[in-house]
Amino acid sequence: MDLEKLQLKCECKGMMKKTQLKWKGIEVRGWVCSKCKEELIHPEDAQKALNIEKARKKNALKVKLRKVGKSNVVTVPIAIMESENLKDGQQLEWSVEGKKLILLP
């Protein structure tokens, strides 16, 4: 079943519309009821958000910039690797948006 095409009906009988939500500062996909404003988080995004939140509690998202040979490296926490399905040896791409560094698969 494709959850992206799923049409959900709220307990209040209102229709749910796809939207982007924030949960503890983490962007997630979800649905919001047009009638009562109840929010639901996409199950895949909920799991990713929980993994990230768990890593934050352990301070696992703080990393050091290190020098290896003539290069500088940043490690990616396991929680992020797992939640984003990143694999060893995978090519990633840096981008800069304002003052934010963004690492994309």
MMTF fields as JSON, N, C-alpha, C and O atoms, coordinates in Angstrom:
{
  "mmtfVersion": "1.0.0",
  "mmtfProducer": "UNKNOWN",
  "numBonds": 419,
  "numAtoms": 420,
  "numGroups": 105,
  "numChains": 1,
  "numModels": 1,
  "chainsPerModel": [1],
  "groupsPerChain": [105],
  "chainIdList": ["A"],
  "bondAtomList": [4, 2, 8, 6, 12, 10, 16, 14, 20, 18, 24, 22, 28, 26, 32, 30, 36, 34, 40, 38, 44, 42, 48, 46, 52, 50, 56, 54, 60, 58, 64, 62, 68, 66, 72, 70, 76, 74, 80, 78, 84, 82, 88, 86, 92, 90, 96, 94, 100, 98, 104, 102, 108, 106, 112, 110, 116, 114, 120, 118, 124, 122, 128, 126, 132, 130, 136, 134, 140, 138, 144, 142, 148, 146, 152, 150, 156, 154, 160, 158, 164, 162, 168, 166, 172, 170, 176, 174, 180, 178, 184, 182, 188, 186, 192, 190, 196, 194, 200, 198, 204, 202, 208, 206, 212, 210, 216, 214, 220, 218, 224, 222, 228, 226, 232, 230, 236, 234, 240, 238, 244, 242, 248, 246, 252, 250, 256, 254, 260, 258, 264, 262, 268, 266, 272, 270, 276, 274, 280, 278, 284, 282, 288, 286, 292, 290, 296, 294, 300, 298, 304, 302, 308, 306, 312, 310, 316, 314, 320, 318, 324, 322, 328, 326, 332, 330, 336, 334, 340, 338, 344, 342, 348, 346, 352, 350, 356, 354, 360, 358, 364, 362, 368, 366, 372, 370, 376, 374, 380, 378, 384, 382, 388, 386, 392, 390, 396, 394, 400, 398, 404, 402, 408, 406, 412, 410, 416, 414],
  "bondOrderList": [1, 1, 1, 1, 1, 1, 1, 1, 1, 1, 1, 1, 1, 1, 1, 1, 1, 1, 1, 1, 1, 1, 1, 1, 1, 1, 1, 1, 1, 1, 1, 1, 1, 1, 1, 1, 1, 1, 1, 1, 1, 1, 1, 1, 1, 1, 1, 1, 1, 1, 1, 1, 1, 1, 1, 1, 1, 1, 1, 1, 1, 1, 1, 1, 1, 1, 1, 1, 1, 1, 1, 1, 1, 1, 1, 1, 1, 1, 1, 1, 1, 1, 1, 1, 1, 1, 1, 1, 1, 1, 1, 1, 1, 1, 1, 1, 1, 1, 1, 1, 1, 1, 1, 1],
  "groupList": [{"groupName": "MET", "atomNameList": ["N", "CA", "C", "O"], "elementList": ["N", "C", "C", "O"], "formalChargeList": [0, 0, 0, 0], "bondAtomList": [1, 0, 2, 1, 3, 2], "bondOrderList": [1, 1, 2], "singleLetterCode": "M", "chemCompType": "L-PEPTIDE LINKING"}, {"groupName": "ASP", "atomNameList": ["N", "CA", "C", "O"], "elementList": ["N", "C", "C", "O"], "formalChargeList": [0, 0, 0, 0], "bondAtomList": [1, 0, 2, 1, 3, 2], "bondOrderList": [1, 1, 2], "singleLetterCode": "D", "chemCompType": "L-PEPTIDE LINKING"}, {"groupName": "LEU", "atomNameList": ["N", "CA", "C", "O"], "elementList": ["N", "C", "C", "O"], "formalChargeList": [0, 0, 0, 0], "bondAtomList": [1, 0, 2, 1, 3, 2], "bondOrderList": [1, 1, 2], "singleLetterCode": "L", "chemCompType": "L-PEPTIDE LINKING"}, {"groupName": "GLU", "atomNameList": ["N", "CA", "C", "O"], "elementList": ["N", "C", "C", "O"], "formalChargeList": [0, 0, 0, 0], "bondAtomList": [1, 0, 2, 1, 3, 2], "bondOrderList": [1, 1, 2], "singleLetterCode": "E", "chemCompType": "L-PEPTIDE LINKING"}, {"groupName": "LYS", "atomNameList": ["N", "CA", "C", "O"], "elementList": ["N", "C", "C", "O"], "formalChargeList": [0, 0, 0, 0], "bondAtomList": [1, 0, 2, 1, 3, 2], "bondOrderList": [1, 1, 2], "singleLetterCode": "K", "chemCompType": "L-PEPTIDE LINKING"}, {"groupName": "GLN", "atomNameList": ["N", "CA", "C", "O"], "elementList": ["N", "C", "C", "O"], "formalChargeList": [0, 0, 0, 0], "bondAtomList": [1, 0, 2, 1, 3, 2], "bondOrderList": [1, 1, 2], "singleLetterCode": "Q", "chemCompType": "L-PEPTIDE LINKING"}, {"groupName": "CYS", "atomNameList": ["N", "CA", "C", "O"], "elementList": ["N", "C", "C", "O"], "formalChargeList": [0, 0, 0, 0], "bondAtomList": [1, 0, 2, 1, 3, 2], "bondOrderList": [1, 1, 2], "singleLetterCode": "C", "chemCompType": "L-PEPTIDE LINKING"}, {"groupName": "GLY", "atomNameList": ["N", "CA", "C", "O"], "elementList": ["N", "C", "C", "O"], "formalChargeList": [0, 0, 0, 0], "bondAtomList": [1, 0, 2, 1, 3, 2], "bondOrderList": [1, 1, 2], "singleLetterCode": "G", "chemCompType": "PEPTIDE LINKING"}, {"groupName": "THR", "atomNameList": ["N", "CA", "C", "O"], "elementList": ["N", "C", "C", "O"], "formalChargeList": [0, 0, 0, 0], "bondAtomList": [1, 0, 2, 1, 3, 2], "bondOrderList": [1, 1, 2], "singleLetterCode": "T", "chemCompType": "L-PEPTIDE LINKING"}, {"groupName": "TRP", "atomNameList": ["N", "CA", "C", "O"], "elementList": ["N", "C", "C", "O"], "formalChargeList": [0, 0, 0, 0], "bondAtomList": [1, 0, 2, 1, 3, 2], "bondOrderList": [1, 1, 2], "singleLetterCode": "W", "chemCompType": "L-PEPTIDE LINKING"}, {"groupName": "ILE", "atomNameList": ["N", "CA", "C", "O"], "elementList": ["N", "C", "C", "O"], "formalChargeList": [0, 0, 0, 0], "bondAtomList": [1, 0, 2, 1, 3, 2], "bondOrderList": [1, 1, 2], "singleLetterCode": "I", "chemCompType": "L-PEPTIDE LINKING"}, {"groupName": "VAL", "atomNameList": ["N", "CA", "C", "O"], "elementList": ["N", "C", "C", "O"], "formalChargeList": [0, 0, 0, 0], "bondAtomList": [1, 0, 2, 1, 3, 2], "bondOrderList": [1, 1, 2], "singleLetterCode": "V", "chemCompType": "L-PEPTIDE LINKING"}, {"groupName": "ARG", "atomNameList": ["N", "CA", "C", "O"], "elementList": ["N", "C", "C", "O"], "formalChargeList": [0, 0, 0, 0], "bondAtomList": [1, 0, 2, 1, 3, 2], "bondOrderList": [1, 1, 2], "singleLetterCode": "R", "chemCompType": "L-PEPTIDE LINKING"}, {"groupName": "SER", "atomNameList": ["N", "CA", "C", "O"], "elementList": ["N", "C", "C", "O"], "formalChargeList": [0, 0, 0, 0], "bondAtomList": [1, 0, 2, 1, 3, 2], "bondOrderList": [1, 1, 2], "singleLetterCode": "S", "chemCompType": "L-PEPTIDE LINKING"}, {"groupName": "HIS", "atomNameList": ["N", "CA", "C", "O"], "elementList": ["N", "C", "C", "O"], "formalChargeList": [0, 0, 0, 0], "bondAtomList": [1, 0, 2, 1, 3, 2], "bondOrderList": [1, 1, 2], "singleLetterCode": "H", "chemCompType": "L-PEPTIDE LINKING"}, {"groupName": "PRO", "atomNameList": ["N", "CA", "C", "O"], "elementList": ["N", "C", "C", "O"], "formalChargeList": [0, 0, 0, 0], "bondAtomList": [1, 0, 2, 1, 3, 2], "bondOrderList": [1, 1, 2], "singleLetterCode": "P", "chemCompType": "L-PEPTIDE LINKING"}, {"groupName": "ALA", "atomNameList": ["N", "CA", "C", "O"], "elementList": ["N", "C", "C", "O"], "formalChargeList": [0, 0, 0, 0], "bondAtomList": [1, 0, 2, 1, 3, 2], "bondOrderList": [1, 1, 2], "singleLetterCode": "A", "chemCompType": "L-PEPTIDE LINKING"}, {"groupName": "ASN", "atomNameList": ["N", "CA", "C", "O"], "elementList": ["N", "C", "C", "O"], "formalChargeList": [0, 0, 0, 0], "bondAtomList": [1, 0, 2, 1, 3, 2], "bondOrderList": [1, 1, 2], "singleLetterCode": "N", "chemCompType": "L-PEPTIDE LINKING"}],
  "groupTypeList": [0, 1, 2, 3, 4, 2, 5, 2, 4, 6, 3, 6, 4, 7, 0, 0, 4, 4, 8, 5, 2, 4, 9, 4, 7, 10, 3, 11, 12, 7, 9, 11, 6, 13, 4, 6, 4, 3, 3, 2, 10, 14, 15, 3, 1, 16, 5, 4, 16, 2, 17, 10, 3, 4, 16, 12, 4, 4, 17, 16, 2, 4, 11, 4, 2, 12, 4, 11, 7, 4, 13, 17, 11, 11, 8, 11, 15, 10, 16, 10, 0, 3, 13, 3, 17, 2, 4, 1, 7, 5, 5, 2, 3, 9, 13, 11, 3, 7, 4, 4, 2, 10, 2, 2, 15],
  "groupIdList": [1, 2, 3, 4, 5, 6, 7, 8, 9, 10, 11, 12, 13, 14, 15, 16, 17, 18, 19, 20, 21, 22, 23, 24, 25, 26, 27, 28, 29, 30, 31, 32, 33, 34, 35, 36, 37, 38, 39, 40, 41, 42, 43, 44, 45, 46, 47, 48, 49, 50, 51, 52, 53, 54, 55, 56, 57, 58, 59, 60, 61, 62, 63, 64, 65, 66, 67, 68, 69, 70, 71, 72, 73, 74, 75, 76, 77, 78, 79, 80, 81, 82, 83, 84, 85, 86, 87, 88, 89, 90, 91, 92, 93, 94, 95, 96, 97, 98, 99, 100, 101, 102, 103, 104, 105],
  "secStructList": [7, 7, 6, 6, 6, 7, 7, 7, 5, 7, 6, 6, 1, 7, 5, 3, 3, 3, 3, 3, 3, 3, 3, 6, 6, 3, 3, 3, 3, 3, 3, 3, 3, 6, 6, 6, 7, 7, 3, 3, 3, 7, 2, 2, 2, 2, 2, 2, 2, 2, 2, 2, 2, 2, 2, 2, 2, 6, 6, 6, 6, 7, 7, 7, 3, 3, 3, 3, 6, 6, 3, 3, 3, 3, 7, 7, 7, 2, 2, 2, 2, 2, 2, 6, 6, 7, 7, 6, 6, 7, 7, 7, 3, 3, 3, 3, 3, 6, 6, 3, 3, 3, 3, 3, 7],
  "xCoordList": [0.838, 0.0, 0.891, 1.828, 0.596, 1.343, 0.727, -0.359, 1.427, 0.903, 0.796, 0.029, 1.563, 1.509, 0.165, -0.29, -0.47, -1.752, -2.948, -4.096, -2.681, -3.728, -4.583, -4.057, -5.891, -6.807, -7.326, -7.979, -7.028, -7.388, -8.581, -8.764, -9.391, -10.514, -10.236, -9.892, -10.386, -10.129, -11.253, -12.334, -10.974, -11.995, -13.196, -14.307, -12.973, -14.061, -14.877, -15.811, -14.502, -15.136, -14.649, -15.157, -13.678, -13.088, -12.068, -11.605, -11.719, -10.722, -9.325, -9.136, -8.364, -6.972, -6.286, -6.481, -5.477, -4.731, -3.245, -2.775, -2.492, -1.039, -0.42, -0.856, 0.608, 1.287, 2.685, 3.028, 3.486, 4.773, 4.554, 3.933, 5.059, 4.922, 6.3, 7.291, 6.358, 7.589, 7.302, 6.321, 8.164, 8.07, 9.416, 10.433, 9.412, 10.637, 11.727, 12.902, 11.31, 12.255, 12.674, 13.529, 12.095, 12.449, 11.318, 10.159, 11.657, 10.665, 10.206, 11.024, 8.89, 8.315, 7.119, 6.472, 6.843, 5.637, 4.477, 4.668, 3.29, 2.147, 0.847, 0.781, -0.183, -1.518, -2.113, -1.787, -2.989, -3.696, -5.177, -5.531, -6.034, -7.478, -7.95, -7.616, -8.722, -9.227, -10.307, -10.632, -10.86, -11.948, -11.441, -11.653, -10.779, -10.366, -8.878, -8.425, -8.116, -6.675, -5.808, -4.644, -6.341, -5.55, -4.426, -4.635, -3.231, -2.08, -1.643, -1.659, -1.253, -0.685, 0.651, 0.788, 1.636, 2.962, 3.085, 2.638, 3.697, 3.962, 4.795, 5.768, 4.433, 5.136, 6.642, 7.42, 7.067, 8.507, 9.219, 10.297, 8.616, 9.215, 9.184, 10.089, 8.155, 8.065, 9.247, 9.851, 9.579, 10.698, 12.011, 12.849, 12.204, 13.424, 13.536, 14.602, 12.43, 12.429, 12.745, 13.47, 12.208, 12.501, 13.973, 14.576, 14.562, 15.988, 16.842, 17.815, 16.482, 17.223, 17.07, 18.049, 15.86, 15.616, 16.409, 16.962, 16.46, 17.222, 18.708, 19.383, 19.205, 20.615, 20.898, 21.96, 19.968, 20.148, 20.271, 21.065, 19.495, 19.529, 20.883, 21.308, 21.553, 22.86, 23.986, 25.161, 23.634, 24.612, 25.366, 26.478, 24.777, 25.439, 25.448, 26.13, 24.722, 24.711, 25.815, 26.001, 26.541, 27.677, 28.893, 29.225, 29.543, 30.717, 31.861, 31.646, 33.071, 34.256, 34.759, 34.677, 35.277, 35.979, 37.389, 38.074, 37.823, 39.136, 39.963, 39.428, 41.249, 42.163, 42.632, 43.083, 42.516, 43.02, 43.861, 43.33, 45.165, 46.055, 45.974, 46.178, 45.672, 45.54, 44.082, 43.779, 43.187, 41.756, 41.182, 41.749, 40.057, 39.287, 38.069, 37.488, 37.681, 36.544, 35.565, 35.932, 34.319, 33.247, 32.586, 32.278, 32.36, 31.684, 30.176, 29.677, 29.463, 27.999, 27.522, 27.863, 26.741, 26.272, 25.455, 24.756, 25.551, 24.848, 23.346, 22.708, 22.769, 21.324, 20.931, 19.88, 21.778, 21.514, 21.725, 20.923, 22.803, 23.06, 21.86, 21.409, 21.347, 20.225, 18.934, 18.203, 18.65, 17.381, 17.331, 16.25, 18.488, 18.524, 18.98, 19.173, 19.153, 19.593, 20.9, 21.047, 21.843, 23.148, 24.028, 23.94, 24.873, 25.749, 27.211, 27.52, 28.107, 29.539, 29.94, 29.509, 30.755, 31.237, 30.288, 30.639, 29.111, 28.127, 28.606, 29.164, 28.4, 28.742, 27.696, 26.496, 28.151, 27.272, 27.686, 28.811, 26.776, 27.051, 26.782, 25.722, 27.743, 27.581, 26.905, 27.141, 26.062, 25.554, 25.48, 25.457, 25.442, 25.38, 24.134, 23.919, 23.312, 22.122, 22.196, 21.972, 22.512, 22.695, 23.879, 24.996, 23.632, 24.692, 24.627, 25.295, 23.824, 23.653, 24.449, 24.424, 25.157, 25.794, 24.832, 24.331, 24.569, 23.608, 24.323, 25.006, 24.163, 24.761, 23.654, 22.745, 23.73, 22.691, 23.209, 24.354, 22.357, 22.743, 22.77, 23.073],
  "yCoordList": [-1.174, 0.0, 1.248, 1.347, 2.195, 3.442, 4.47, 4.988, 4.765, 5.707, 7.126, 7.933, 7.441, 8.788, 9.054, 10.197, 8.02, 8.183, 7.882, 8.016, 7.483, 7.097, 8.299, 9.359, 8.126, 9.169, 8.727, 7.691, 9.522, 9.172, 9.981, 11.139, 9.334, 10.009, 10.045, 9.027, 11.215, 11.417, 10.787, 10.498, 10.582, 10.072, 11.011, 10.574, 12.312, 13.297, 13.3, 14.086, 12.405, 12.267, 13.305, 13.35, 14.139, 15.085, 14.375, 13.285, 14.984, 14.403, 14.908, 16.071, 14.004, 14.327, 14.726, 14.088, 15.793, 16.268, 16.109, 16.333, 15.713, 15.58, 16.931, 17.961, 16.915, 18.146, 17.825, 16.658, 18.852, 18.744, 19.21, 20.248, 18.451, 18.78, 18.892, 18.443, 19.486, 19.503, 18.78, 19.073, 17.834, 17.118, 17.287, 16.777, 18.015, 18.304, 18.873, 18.528, 19.756, 20.418, 19.596, 20.03, 18.428, 17.542, 17.581, 17.34, 17.885, 17.912, 16.482, 15.588, 16.282, 14.974, 15.153, 16.2, 14.105, 14.1, 13.653, 12.938, 14.077, 13.655, 14.121, 14.498, 14.087, 14.483, 15.337, 15.153, 16.274, 17.106, 17.096, 17.187, 16.984, 16.972, 18.391, 19.341, 18.521, 19.838, 20.334, 21.521, 19.41, 19.771, 20.066, 21.163, 19.099, 19.256, 19.571, 19.807, 19.578, 19.884, 18.807, 19.066, 17.618, 16.479, 16.194, 16.245, 15.893, 15.617, 14.166, 13.603, 13.566, 12.218, 12.294, 13.001, 11.571, 11.541, 10.278, 9.206, 10.412, 9.277, 8.266, 8.655, 6.974, 5.985, 5.9, 5.735, 6.01, 5.963, 7.158, 7.017, 8.337, 9.542, 9.508, 10.029, 8.9, 8.788, 7.976, 8.339, 6.873, 6.034, 6.787, 6.725, 7.505, 8.297, 9.354, 9.538, 10.049, 11.105, 10.539, 11.163, 9.368, 8.735, 8.375, 8.549, 7.874, 7.537, 8.782, 8.752, 9.874, 11.124, 11.664, 12.11, 11.63, 12.102, 11.275, 11.816, 9.966, 9.077, 9.439, 9.477, 9.702, 10.075, 11.417, 11.599, 12.354, 13.668, 13.541, 14.248, 12.651, 12.483, 11.958, 12.221, 11.219, 10.669, 11.594, 11.241, 12.777, 13.705, 13.074, 13.496, 12.07, 11.378, 12.209, 11.838, 13.31, 14.116, 15.163, 15.862, 15.271, 16.183, 15.414, 14.346, 15.968, 15.307, 16.302, 17.514, 15.786, 16.627, 16.593, 15.574, 17.724, 17.794, 17.29, 17.81, 16.276, 15.68, 15.688, 15.788, 15.584, 15.538, 14.101, 13.45, 13.622, 12.302, 12.485, 12.744, 12.351, 12.629, 14.101, 14.963, 14.392, 15.784, 16.206, 17.27, 15.387, 15.698, 15.919, 15.469, 16.61, 16.752, 15.857, 15.745, 15.223, 14.299, 14.627, 15.155, 14.296, 14.389, 13.028, 12.478, 12.472, 11.184, 11.39, 12.427, 10.386, 10.421, 9.433, 8.252, 9.89, 9.005, 7.83, 7.969, 6.69, 5.485, 5.724, 5.21, 6.494, 6.76, 7.427, 7.125, 8.338, 9.005, 8.026, 7.981, 7.241, 6.232, 5.31, 5.038, 4.829, 3.895, 4.564, 4.011, 5.755, 6.406, 6.856, 6.93, 7.157, 7.621, 6.528, 6.796, 5.298, 4.164, 4.445, 4.089, 5.075, 5.343, 4.115, 3.405, 3.87, 2.691, 3.126, 4.176, 2.316, 2.583, 2.704, 1.91, 3.688, 3.876, 4.664, 4.981, 4.977, 5.714, 7.148, 7.762, 7.687, 9.06, 10.007, 9.797, 11.039, 12.049, 13.408, 13.58, 14.367, 15.689, 16.774, 16.794, 17.673, 18.807, 19.939, 20.126, 20.692, 21.954, 22.936, 22.542, 24.216, 25.263, 26.092, 26.576, 26.251, 27.096, 28.074, 27.711, 29.318, 30.315, 29.914, 29.77, 29.731, 29.313, 27.824, 27.35, 27.07, 25.636, 24.822, 25.1, 23.814, 22.817, 21.652, 21.147, 21.22, 20.135, 19.012, 19.241, 17.797, 16.61, 15.789, 15.326, 15.607, 14.91, 13.606, 13.532, 12.557, 11.298, 11.459, 10.505],
  "zCoordList": [0.0, 0.0, 0.0, 0.793, -0.889, -0.985, -0.043, -0.304, 1.06, 2.053, 1.511, 2.037, 0.459, -0.11, -0.784, -0.819, -1.316, -2.017, -1.12, -1.542, 0.098, 1.036, 1.436, 1.778, 1.392, 1.856, 3.222, 3.35, 4.22, 5.59, 6.06, 5.685, 6.897, 7.524, 9.024, 9.624, 9.618, 11.043, 11.873, 11.36, 13.159, 14.078, 14.169, 14.47, 13.909, 13.96, 12.659, 12.5, 11.733, 10.409, 9.397, 8.276, 9.768, 8.824, 7.946, 8.285, 6.824, 5.918, 6.288, 6.644, 6.193, 6.483, 5.178, 4.143, 5.238, 4.079, 4.343, 5.458, 3.285, 3.411, 3.72, 3.206, 4.573, 4.954, 5.463, 5.651, 5.683, 6.359, 7.789, 8.021, 8.741, 10.162, 10.785, 10.209, 11.956, 12.759, 14.057, 14.74, 14.394, 15.663, 16.345, 15.874, 17.469, 18.225, 17.32, 17.444, 16.404, 15.513, 14.309, 13.538, 14.13, 13.022, 11.987, 12.322, 10.734, 9.657, 9.357, 9.139, 9.351, 9.037, 8.101, 8.086, 7.321, 6.499, 7.377, 8.361, 7.017, 7.805, 7.2, 6.03, 8.015, 7.617, 8.73, 9.903, 8.358, 9.324, 8.949, 7.773, 9.958, 9.736, 9.418, 10.127, 8.353, 7.964, 8.928, 8.951, 9.725, 10.632, 12.05, 12.565, 12.676, 14.082, 14.256, 15.376, 13.16, 13.149, 13.801, 14.109, 14.017, 14.529, 13.535, 12.323, 14.054, 13.196, 13.333, 14.427, 12.213, 12.181, 11.467, 10.469, 11.974, 11.361, 10.522, 10.929, 9.342, 8.463, 9.257, 9.904, 9.222, 10.057, 9.789, 10.729, 8.527, 8.242, 8.853, 9.43, 8.725, 9.291, 10.812, 11.464, 11.378, 12.837, 13.364, 14.373, 12.681, 13.111, 12.985, 13.885, 11.868, 11.689, 12.779, 13.369, 13.045, 14.055, 15.438, 16.214, 15.748, 17.037, 17.144, 18.203, 16.058, 16.06, 16.266, 17.019, 15.6, 15.744, 17.163, 17.762, 17.703, 19.071, 20.082, 21.04, 19.863, 20.747, 20.695, 21.723, 19.491, 19.338, 19.999, 20.595, 19.904, 20.537, 22.039, 22.66, 22.629, 24.087, 24.547, 25.672, 23.68, 24.036, 23.582, 23.69, 23.072, 22.494, 21.337, 21.021, 20.702, 19.603, 18.327, 17.371, 18.277, 17.067, 17.052, 16.056, 18.146, 18.176, 17.672, 18.185, 16.67, 16.1, 16.017, 16.034, 15.928, 15.823, 14.386, 13.701, 13.954, 12.687, 12.97, 13.851, 12.219, 12.468, 11.193, 10.089, 11.358, 10.224, 10.038, 10.981, 8.804, 8.441, 7.188, 6.108, 7.332, 6.208, 5.856, 6.711, 4.585, 4.151, 4.05, 3.51, 4.562, 4.498, 5.88, 6.876, 5.941, 7.168, 7.043, 5.964, 8.133, 8.099, 9.22, 10.269, 8.957, 9.941, 9.962, 8.905, 11.142, 11.23, 11.24, 11.676, 10.753, 10.752, 11.818, 11.75, 12.798, 13.856, 13.303, 12.299, 13.959, 13.529, 13.423, 12.504, 14.347, 14.299, 12.988, 12.424, 12.503, 11.228, 10.078, 9.146, 10.141, 9.098, 8.941, 7.828, 10.08, 10.036, 9.581, 8.759, 10.115, 9.79, 8.33, 7.746, 7.735, 6.345, 5.377, 4.191, 5.873, 5.042, 4.314, 3.145, 4.989, 4.402, 4.563, 5.564, 3.576, 3.584, 3.506, 2.945, 4.071, 3.98, 2.508, 1.672, 2.21, 0.848, -0.051, -1.187, 0.434, -0.364, -0.597, 0.312, -1.792, -2.109, -1.509, -1.683, -0.809, -0.239, -0.788, -1.256, -0.728, -1.286, -0.25, 0.375, -0.073, 0.819, 0.063, -1.131, 0.762, 0.226, 1.385, 2.551, 1.047, 2.054, 1.793, 0.682, 2.828, 2.753, 3.91, 5.065, 3.585, 4.645, 5.502, 5.004, 6.804, 7.724, 8.023, 8.942, 7.252, 7.499, 6.496, 5.297, 6.991, 6.145, 6.014, 7.019, 4.798, 4.571, 3.846, 2.848, 4.352, 3.76, 3.125, 3.813, 1.805, 1.064, 0.487, 0.043, 0.49, -0.159, -1.671, -2.387]
}
